[in-house]
Amino acid sequence: MYIKNPDNISLLLSLLQEYDFHVLWPSVRLLTLLLINKTKEIQEIILANPMGISRLMDLLADSREIIRNDDLLLLQQLTRNNTNIQKIVAFENAFERLFDVIREEGNSDGGVVVEDCLQLLLNLLKNNLSNQNFLKEGSYIQRLPTYFDLSSMDKSPNEGWSAQKVTNVHLMLELVRTLVSPNNPQQQTSSCQRVMNQCGLLEKLCTILMASGVPADVLTETINCVSELIRGNQNNQEYFASVMAPSNPPRPAIVVLLMSMVNEKQPFVLRCAVLYCFQSFLYKNELGQSQIIQTLLPSTAEVNQVTAGQLLCSGLFSQDSMSTWFAAVALLHSIINNAAQKEQLLRVQLATSLGNPPISLIQQCTNILSQGAKLQTRVGLLQLLCNWLSFCPIAVTHFLHNGANVPYLISQISASEGDELELIVQGLCAFVLGICVLFNNNQVQNYQKNDLRQIIEKRIGMEQYTDRLSQIAKHESYSRAAKKPQLVQRQPSEVIFDFEFTRLLKKLENDVLKAVLPTQDLDNEKKPSNMEQHDGIIEQYKKLIRDQDTQLNSVRKEVAELQSKNVDCHRKLDEATQQIQQLQDQNALLKAQRTNGANSFNSSLSGDADELSRLRLELEEKKREISELNKQTDALKSDLSRVLARNAGDSMANGSPFASGGHEQIATASLQRQVEQKEEELRLYKSKYEESQKQVTQLCSSKDDPANIALLADRNNMTVQIADLETKNSRLILEKMDVEKHVQVLLDQNSVLQKKIEALELEKTDLELDKHQENDEMESLRKEQDELLMLLADQDAKIKSYRNRLKDLGEKFEDDEDEDDEDELDDDEDNENDVDD
């Protein structure tokens, strides 16, 4: 609810400028809590604020430690899993400020603040190559050696390492490993390895490696760190080989580490770390491999001096299965990708009981296998044999010379299915037998390539052999081992496969199946040796890949068109939805207007009708009053005329017009006034009647008024428009439903096409892999032909020189042989000509 309005977060960020502790500290705490609960949303809001991150970085320089420390916790939450924020924080001079805080707090001897700083540095550097380059180019790696200074421990050796110091050193070692991780690009890793050697960091770590009193978990992590620091870097590997342990007499660090590896009493994680260090030392290091193998060969060295070879042999034939596995894998890395050292290892002879002749190392390994050793012992030895025999026909010949080896492999492969781990042993035996077929030089009688194929087909069966070989890659431990070179297992029982062995199996599994299965060519000599055929096959693959690319591009275009149509449909749907909404709004408005207009019109009409009826009643009343007044007027007039007539008669009878007296005159005057009043009232009523008549006329004529007519016309028009809008609304709803159905169809088609694209890309990848394999085979054939040509040329030169020397010595029978050879050549040419004819 609070973060729905981004202005709230902006207000919090603006409060970070306040110096008042009671405002600043709660703001930092509130932001931290919001980041913990809504990390992604708050990160986006802060990233959109121009000065948000800068204000947070400024708090690292605050003189109040509680503000600085809480700001460190806030930045830890802010920089998690957000590359953009990590880059901005790094370019806000974060490295300089954090290293200063670590130095002020006492480096590795500091408290929890150092831990927070190191954790923030890890957030900034993990999986962020830009920040790693910035750290390296800013010369911050040169500050790291001071973190691993053990002088403080020398001053107080009895106190030991505190828990906080152990945690700090762990994080510092993790920081170093982040910069030289094998997952980084090779150029990036090599440059960091070089800088760390030059600034003395490797020397400091080797000092911790050979120091006493170092906690076991710190020592283990230090060994892992040194392993990645020397992996694949020749200069660092040479320096590590020269490191001597402070013992009497001094011993090489490699020997001391191997002593820990083959010692079953040492912690399991420490032994795994030593093996990883030994593997990293030999990685792309042919000189180191040669030095290790030389310690296994007979020499004039002092008998009492412990060598790496002696430790590996002791571990190889130990009763502890883990020691055997570790020693076998270590020997595997001593000869990997090095055919010369594989041949040298064949010279190793092992002493047995007194009076018995020594036996070879390869024979002793097979003897241990045949005796039914523990599972990890057999797995380790079989992995060693797989790497030893691969790409080394001489080793295969030595292995096949022992007649008991092939029957042992056959018995293991053809055995009834056991548990899951026994299936792994059977698969490894099948892989060893397949390597013997693939790299067989046909030097051992009864165990040539065709013989081994027939044995597999008759004694095992091709289907069962293929099933046994496929069991290796199906196991879960194989998938874990193939991810990274370092052992990550937590329990000894989980250790099965080595990383380099998984790479060898991926490389040779298909070749082994091709060499063994009868559907393939029965002999390498039957493979197409003609370079034109190889070129033709490659051209076919190229053409097929081009066709696949064309199809893929066409499908992509179709998908793009469908996506554009989909966008247009969505846009039209939105427009139609908006138009429908507008029409609905207009419809509602017109309905409201129609209702109001009708009500007002009806009310006005009803008011006019009432007024008209009232005026009509008044008019009728006035008519009656006027008629009564007329009657009264007529009565008065008749009375007046009657009185006047009577007065005239009386006057005539009496002879004087004034003899009647004064009361008659008064009555006449009063009647005259009454008549005048009645006439006045009559006129008044007539005027009122006329006015009422005019009002009635106006009211009657108002029904035909243009305003009222216009209002009625508007009402009728609104009714028609409302009906039209309702029709359009229903039609648009139907169109919307059709558009939605069409969009759904397009989405379904899009998903189908996407699946087709993925299938085509997978097929293209497989074809490219096949192409690379064919190129490798062609290249190997070319090399073999070149070598044969060189050998033939050398042989011809030697023959010519021998002939010349014999001629100079006066041997004449050589001329006869030369003539015979020439005759034979002439005969061959004649035969060829006959064949041509």
Secondary structure, DSSP 8 states (H G I E B T S, - for coil): -GGGSHHHHHHHHHHTT---HHHHHHHHHHHHHHHHHSHHHHHHHHHHSTTHHHHHHHGGG-S-HHHHHHHHHHHHHHTTT-HHHHHHHHHTTHHHHHHHHHHHHTGGG--HHHHHHHHHHHHHHTT-HHHHHHHHHTT-GGGGGGGG--HHHHH-TTT---HHHHHHHHHHHHHHHHHT-TTS-HHHHHHHHHHHHHTTHHHHHHHHHH-SS--HHHHHHHHHHHHHHHTT-HHHHHHHHH-EESSSS-EEHHHHHHHHHT-TTS-HHHHHHHHHHHHHHHTT-HHHHHHHHHTTS--SS-TTS--HHHHHHHHHT-SSHHHHHHHHHHHHHHHTT-HHHHHHHTT-EE--STTS--EEHHHHHHHHHHTT--HHHHHHHHHHHHHHHTT-HHHHHHHHHSTTHHHHHHHHHTS----HHHHHHHHHHHHHHHHHHHT--S-STT-SHHHHHHHIIIII-HHHHHHHHHHHHHSHHHHHHTT-SS---SSGGG----HHHHHHHHHHHHHHHHHHSTTS-SSGGGS---HHHHHHHHHHHHHHHHHHHHHHHHHHHHHHHHHHHHHHHHHHHHHHHHHHHHHHHHHHHHHHHHHHHHHHHHHHHHHHHHHHHHHHHHHHHHHHHHHHHHHHHHHHHHHHHHHHHHHHHHHHHHT-TTTT-HHHHHHHHHHHHHHHHHHHHHHHHHHHHHHHHHHHHHHHHHTT-HHHHHHHHHHHHHHHHHHHHHHHHHHHHHHHHHHHHHHHHHHHHHHHHHHHHHHHHHHHHHHHHHHHHHHHHHHHHHHHHHHHHHHHHHHHHHHHHHHHHHHHHT--HHHHHHHHHHHHHHHHHHHHHHHH-
